[in-house]
Amino acid sequence: RKDLYSKQKLEGDQETLRSFYADQGYFEFDIRSTNVTISPNKQDISLFISLIEGPQYKTGKLDIIGADSLGIDTQSPLALVKAGSVFSRKAISDVRKTISDALSDKGFGNAVVNPVPNVNEAEQLVDVRFEVTAGPRLYVRRINILGNTITQDDVIRRELRQLEGARFSAKDVRRSQERIQRLGHFEAVEIDTFPVPGVPDQVDLQVKVNERASTGSINFAVGYADVEGVIYQLGYNQRNFLGTGRELSIKLDNSNVTDVYQISYTNPYYTVDGVSRSFYLNSTQVDSARADTAEYFSDSIEIGTGYRIPISENNSVKFDVFAEKIDLESSKETPPEILTFIDKHSSNTNLGLRVSLAKDSLNDYIFPSAGSLASISLEAAAPGSDLEYYKVSLSGAKYFPLFGTDYAFKTKIKLGYGGAYGEEEDLPFYKNYYAGGPGSVRGFKSRSLGPLDTGNTPEPIGGDRRVLANLELLMPAFGSVGSKDKRLTAFVDAGMVYGVGQKASSDSLRMSAGISLQWYSVIGPLTLSYAYPLNEEEADKLQKFQISLGTLFR
């Protein structure tokens, strides 16, 4: 039905023509007339648009007038457009916006930037003078918070970088909005500016939030993952406990492979400076035979505490101290390399430390579409522990917004390296890295890539080194632009795990491509993916359709 006549569409098309020509240097372009005629049979309409293009102009000299004493950089905005390039109204508008944003960051929120063109018809050049009327420097009188029926005001206010009584800064307002959105408690966050009546140099801010319904719940869930099989989950998880922004989690997971019992508590503002403190207690029983990996049994308990210390707006360092006791058992199918280890270390008590340096500038906790996330971490057992080992891991993800906030391109890489020191020779086998499946290389069975054991029926045993890479296009699910609980992705994955003595090379990486649905359901993050392996080998175990439950989409 796009061929049906509409006066409004015709007017819109004329504006599209004007914008197109204005961005191609046709400064004198004009639509002389538009005629609409109806055919004698009253069934068809013909449109006649008479226009004049005129000559194509180039960009001449650019100047900024009235901004010398305002403390902004006047050279960077002008560098966006090169003298001699084809004149573009959009490019001039971008320069105007850049100047306006710079003034807003300096407190001149009501500044007016007016581009005044000067046409040189003889040389077909357009000089532009940007006239700045700054107005008074603005200050924030009051910040009002609306829409938070559960979350306490101070949980939101402590994320604000624009403060009451301080000079207004558009940059600080944007950063405040990002930090509140990253909490994960809200589906949407808006910050609007309102002038104070009768006071020209003051404004009020209104922070309006739309609280997310599923920041926590008491739940019983039945799920499925390709490694774990059927999963029964009972737990209480609240990331915004009693509206305080603190997180309390109690969880019982039972599957074919693991029985996990966890309790953790985190206070993200243990100090007013944003130092967080957490406590946790975990009990885990593993029957690895059901995961189609090298067979063994383990029963472990771990208790620990951690502190996260911000060192800049986006960077932080985290320290975890933990004590772990693990008992290992073998079966008649346990391979020789694991059997030798269990005979020597059937029961172990380790005191360990985890240290990580992280950068997080993502714009959203649940569905990020801009910013980056990077970390380098070390896990090591303290000297004197029954097992002396270390693991170094690097991870980095970058999001590039496309076509607004509903589309984005994501790149991600993860590297891991482990080993032992003291009397130990190799990384303990139960600390090995694995690859394959959700979160690594989809399309291949979980934990299936890499070295095999030397038993009668060889199974994956993991390795002390890992390489993973991912490219992903993020888009609205089923055309639902603006959806707050789901999105689609098209991805390419690559990765491999290497054992002791194996040489890492790009030729050995396994690759896959596919699509996935990311859904923040009532039982937590859920991902459904279908992947097609691109370079599988005969011995590889494939699994094209996979499900992941409980893993964040980052």
Disulfide bonds with the S-S distance in Angstrom:
none
